[in-house]
């Protein structure tokens, strides 16, 4: 087979997505695809098998065209995507037969599990839990999603972190392979739902909002240097008070130089079609709508369901950046072993 027709090798590194129920793991991935298209840059995402490709198309269509969120995960699923950077065009060079260009590839291997598998007390040992831990163990990078709105209401982010983190450390550190007894992953910690007024106003109150000079709609953003400070401020309104243990727990097991914080939004802010730009006095792209009929329950014996609609086009904010940071950090390190299970 000629070199230019050789099948590309599988990615040396993969990224796992970790977060509590409702933190937006699936929506984050759909937003990543949309954000890459908006940027019109060299990066793109595609499925490495039929079901993964179909799922990527379905959730991207739901978020962009239908302006609705992908369905919540009901059963464990394993999806494999590739984040690929087009090969640089270095010109023909001196050779009469130029070398084939090679794209840079990052595996995105996601075990999308119902939130109960992450919970410290409710999770049960079994093949699904093992699959979740296998996925984290063999990954070189992790995107950890922290949902400040869920934390304000439920206060359970630490519950969905501590058990899995302890199990993962037990698997990987007990044999003394890592001299410093720290997990080897690069960790992108993402504060989600920046578009929510409560998060936006908190950042504004702290003087953290700055315009994105590369954005045609003048969307605000929080510089990555202030992202951890905003995280800590949002933890202070946790309904349980335990959110303040999330960052110390992460720093206990991951090397601090391999952790970076980001402030993200999967749907972005509303853009008034008449103005074509962001308006700080009218920013919300997610609005509640009335139940379909009076007394509609959320579940057995539950209160009426609160439904939301996406108001306008989706403009993801700071969704690509965590993935590219992870990709750059992983590409600079030697390939590490993967789980042998």
For each residue, the residues with C-beta under 8 A, 3 or more apart:
1: 5 6
2: 5 6
3: 6 99 100
4: 100
5: 1 2
6: 1 2 3 100
7:
8: 102 103 105
9:
10: 105 107
11: 14 82 105 106 107
12: 335
13: 106 107 139 140 141 327 330 331 335
14: 11 106 107 108 109 138 139 140 141
15: 83 106 107 108 109 139 140 141 142 143 323 326
16: 109 110 111 135 136 139 141 142 143
17: 25 28 29 110 112 142 143 145
18: 25 118 136 142 143 144 145 164
19: 23 24 25 118 144 145 146 147 160
20: 23 115 118 145 147 150 156 157 159 160 161
21: 72 114 115 116 118 150 160
22: 72 115 147 150
23: 19 20 145 146 147 150 192
24: 19 27 28 145 147 192 193 266
25: 17 18 19 28 29 73 110 112 145
26: 29 30 59 70 72 73 112
27: 24 30 31 59 63 69 70 266 267
28: 17 24 25 31 32 143 145 190 192 264 266 319
29: 17 25 26 32 33 56 59 81 108 110
30: 26 27 33 34 56 59 60 62 63 64 70 266
31: 27 28 34 35 63 266 267 314 316 319
32: 28 29 35 36 45 316 319 320 323
33: 29 30 36 37 45 56 60
34: 30 31 37 38 60 63 64 314 316
35: 31 32 38 39 316 319 320
36: 32 33 39 41 43 44 45 320
37: 33 34 40
38: 34 35 315 316
39: 35 36 43 320
40: 37
41: 36
42: 85 86
43: 36 39 83 84 85 86 320 324
44: 36 83 84 86
45: 32 33 36 56 81 82 83 84 108
46: 53 56 81 82 84
47: 50 51 52 53 54 55 56 79 80 81 82
48: 52 80 81 82 107
49: 52 53 80
50: 47 53 54
51: 47 54 55 79
52: 47 48 49 55 56 79 80 81
53: 46 47 49 50 56 57
54: 47 50 51 57 58
55: 47 51 52 58 59 77 79
56: 29 30 33 45 46 47 52 53 59 60 79 81
57: 53 54 60 61
58: 54 55 61 62 70
59: 26 27 29 30 55 56 62 63 70
60: 30 33 34 56 57 63 64
61: 57 58 64 65 66
62: 30 58 59 65 66 68 69 70
63: 27 30 31 34 59 60 66 67 68 69 70 266 267 310 314
64: 30 34 60 61 67 313 314
65: 61 62
66: 61 62 63
67: 63 64 309 310 311 312 313 314
68: 62 63 309 310
69: 27 62 63 308 310
70: 26 27 30 58 59 62 63
71: 74
72: 21 22 26
73: 25 26 76 77 112 113 114
74: 71 114
75: 114
76: 73 111 112 113 114 117 128 131 132
77: 55 73 111 112 113
78: 109 110 111 112 131 135
79: 47 51 52 55 56 109 110 112
80: 47 48 49 52 107 108 109 110
81: 29 45 46 47 48 52 56 107 108 109 110
82: 11 45 46 47 48 105 106 107 108
83: 15 43 44 45 105 106 107 108 323 327
84: 43 44 45 46 103 104 105 106
85: 42 43 103 104 105 327
86: 42 43 44 103
87: 101 102 103 104
88: 101
89: 101
90: 93 101
91:
92: 95 98
93: 90 98 99
94:
95: 92 98 99
96:
97:
98: 92 93 95
99: 3 93 95
100: 3 4 6
101: 87 88 89 90
102: 8 87
103: 8 84 85 86 87
104: 84 85 87 327 331
105: 8 10 11 82 83 84 85
106: 11 13 14 15 82 83 84 323 326 327 330 331
107: 10 11 13 14 15 48 80 81 82 83
108: 14 15 29 45 80 81 82 83 323
109: 14 15 16 78 79 80 81 135 138 139
110: 16 17 25 29 78 79 80 81 135
111: 16 76 77 78 131 132 134 135
112: 17 25 26 73 76 77 78 79
113: 73 76 77 117 118 128 131 132
114: 21 73 74 75 76 117
115: 20 21 22 118 119 160
116: 21 119 122 123
117: 76 113 114 123 128 129 132
118: 18 19 20 21 113 115 123 132 160 161 163 164
119: 115 116 122 123 156 159 160 163
120: 123 159 160 162 163 164 166
121: 159 163
122: 116 119
123: 116 117 118 119 120 129 163 164
124: 129
125: 129 130
126: 129 130
127: 130 131
128: 76 113 117 131 132
129: 117 123 124 125 126 132 133
130: 125 126 127 133 134 341
131: 76 78 111 113 127 128 134 135
132: 76 111 113 117 118 128 129 135 136 164
133: 129 130 136 137 164 167 168 171
134: 111 130 131 137 138 339 341
135: 16 78 109 110 111 131 132 138 139
136: 16 18 132 133 139 142 164 168 185
137: 133 134 168 171 172 338 339 341
138: 14 109 134 135 338 339
139: 13 14 15 16 109 135 136 142 185
140: 13 14 15 184 185 186 326 330 333 336
141: 13 14 15 16 185 186 187 188 326 327 329 330
142: 15 16 17 18 136 139 185 186 187 188
143: 15 16 17 18 28 188 190 322 323 326
144: 18 19 161 187 188 189 190 250
145: 17 18 19 20 23 24 25 28 190 192
146: 19 23 151 157 189 190 191 192 231 246
147: 19 20 22 23 24 150 151 157 192 193
148: 151 152 191 192 193 196 198 199 234 235 237
149: 152 153 193 196 198 199
150: 20 21 22 23 147 153 154 156 157
151: 146 147 148 154 155 156 157 234 235 237 238 239 243
152: 148 149 155 198 237 238 239
153: 149 150 239
154: 150 151 239 240
155: 151 152 238 239 240 241 242 243
156: 20 119 150 151 159 160 240 242
157: 20 146 147 150 151 160 161 238 242 243 246
158: 161 162 240 242 243 245 246 249
159: 20 119 120 121 156 162 163 242
160: 19 20 21 115 118 119 120 156 157 163 164
161: 20 118 144 157 158 164 165 246 249 250
162: 120 158 159 165 166 245 249
163: 118 119 120 121 123 159 160 166 167
164: 18 118 120 123 132 133 136 160 161 167 168
165: 161 162 168 169 249 250 253
166: 120 162 163 169 170
167: 133 163 164 170 171
168: 133 136 137 164 165 171 172 183 253
169: 165 166 172 173 183 253
170: 166 167 173 174
171: 133 137 167 168 174
172: 137 168 169 177 178 183 184
173: 169 170 176 177 178 181 182 183
174: 170 171
175:
176: 173 179 181
177: 172 173
178: 172 173 181 182 183 184
179: 176
180: 255
181: 173 176 178
182: 173 178 253 254 255
183: 168 169 172 173 178 253 254 255
184: 140 172 178 255 258 336
185: 136 139 140 141 142 254 258
186: 140 141 142 258 259 260 325 326 329 330
187: 141 142 144 250 254 258 259 260
188: 141 142 143 144 260 262 322 323 325 326
189: 144 146 227 228 231 247 250 259 260 261 262
190: 28 143 144 145 146 261 262 263 264 322
191: 146 148 194 199 227 230 231 234 261 262 263 264
192: 23 24 28 145 146 147 148 264 265 266
193: 24 147 148 149 196 199 265
194: 191 199 200 203 221 222 263 264 265 317 318
195: 199 200 265 267 268 269 283 284 285 286 317
196: 148 149 193 199 200 284 286
197: 200 201 283 284
198: 148 149 152 201 202
199: 148 149 191 193 194 195 196 202 203 234 263
200: 194 195 196 197 203 204 209 220 283
201: 197 198 204 205
202: 198 199 205 206 230 233 234
203: 194 199 200 206 208 209 220 222 230 263
204: 200 201 207 208 209 280
205: 201 202
206: 202 203 226 229 230 233
207: 204
208: 203 204 222 223 226 229 230
209: 200 203 204 220 221 222
210: 220 221 222 223
211: 215 218 219 220 221
212: 215 218 219 220 221
213:
214:
215: 211 212 218 219 221
216:
217: 269 271 276 277 278 315
218: 211 212 215 277 278
219: 211 212 215 268 269 278 315 317
220: 200 203 209 210 211 212 278 280
221: 194 209 210 211 212 215 263 317 318
222: 194 203 208 209 210 226 227 230 263
223: 208 210 226 227
224: 227 260 261 262 263 321
225:
226: 206 208 222 223 229 230
227: 189 191 222 223 224 230 231 261 262 263
228: 189 231 232 247 261
229: 206 208 226 232 233
230: 191 202 203 206 208 222 226 227 233 234 263
231: 146 189 191 227 228 234 235 247 261
232: 228 229 235 236 244 247
233: 202 206 229 230 236
234: 148 151 191 199 202 230 231 237 243
235: 148 151 231 232 238 243 244 246 247
236: 232 233 243 244
237: 148 151 152 234
238: 151 152 155 157 235 241 242 243 244
239: 151 152 153 154 155
240: 154 155 156 158 243
241: 155 238 244
242: 155 156 157 158 159 238 245
243: 151 155 157 158 234 235 236 238 240 246
244: 232 235 236 238 241 247 248
245: 158 162 242 248 249
246: 146 157 158 161 235 243 249 250
247: 189 228 231 232 235 244 250 251
248: 244 245 251 252
249: 158 161 162 165 245 246 252 253
250: 144 161 165 187 189 246 247 253 254 259
251: 247 248 254 256 259
252: 248 249
253: 165 168 169 182 183 249 250
254: 182 183 185 187 250 251 258 259
255: 180 182 183 184 258 259
256: 251 259
257:
258: 184 185 186 187 254 255 329
259: 186 187 189 250 251 254 255 256
260: 186 187 188 189 224 322 325
261: 189 190 191 224 227 228 231
262: 188 189 190 191 224 227 318 321 322 325
263: 190 191 194 199 203 221 222 224 227 230 318
264: 28 190 191 192 194 316 317 318 319 322
265: 192 193 194 195 268 269 316 317 318 319
266: 24 27 28 30 31 63 192 314 316 319
267: 27 31 63 195 285 286 310 314 315 316
268: 195 219 265 285 314 315 316 317
269: 195 217 219 265 278 283 284 285 315 317
270: 278 279 282 283 284 285 311 312
271: 217 275 276 277 278 312 313 315
272: 275 276 277 279 282
273: 276 312
274:
275: 271 272 279
276: 217 271 272 273
277: 217 218 271 272
278: 217 218 219 220 269 270 271 283
279: 270 272 275 282 283
280: 204 220 283
281:
282: 270 272 279
283: 195 197 200 269 270 278 279 280
284: 195 196 197 269 270 287 311
285: 195 267 268 269 270 310 311 312 314 315
286: 195 196 267 308 309 310 311
287: 284 308 309 311
288: 306 307 308
289: 307 308 309
290: 307
291: 294 295 296 304 305 306 307
292: 296 307
293: 296
294: 291 304
295: 291 304
296: 291 292 293 304 305
297: 300 301 302 303 304 305
298: 302 303 304 305 306
299: 302
300: 297
301: 297
302: 297 298 299 305
303: 297 298
304: 291 294 295 296 297 298
305: 291 296 297 298 302
306: 288 291 298
307: 288 289 290 291 292
308: 69 286 287 288 289
309: 67 68 286 287 289
310: 63 67 68 69 267 285 286 314
311: 67 270 284 285 286 287
312: 67 270 271 273 285
313: 64 67 271
314: 31 34 63 64 67 266 267 268 285 310
315: 38 217 219 267 268 269 271 285
316: 31 32 34 35 38 264 265 266 267 268 319 320
317: 194 195 219 221 264 265 268 269
318: 194 221 262 263 264 265 321 322
319: 28 31 32 35 264 265 266 316 322 323
320: 32 35 36 39 43 316 323 324
321: 224 262 318 324 325
322: 143 188 190 260 262 264 318 319 325 326
323: 15 32 83 106 108 143 188 319 320 326 327
324: 43 320 321 327 328
325: 186 188 260 262 321 322 328 329
326: 15 106 140 141 143 186 188 322 323 329 330
327: 13 83 85 104 106 141 323 324 330 331
328: 324 325 331 332
329: 141 186 258 325 326 332 333
330: 13 106 140 141 186 326 327 333
331: 13 104 106 327 328
332: 328 329
333: 140 329 330 336
334:
335: 12 13
336: 140 184 333
337: 340
338: 137 138
339: 134 137 138
340: 337
341: 130 134 137
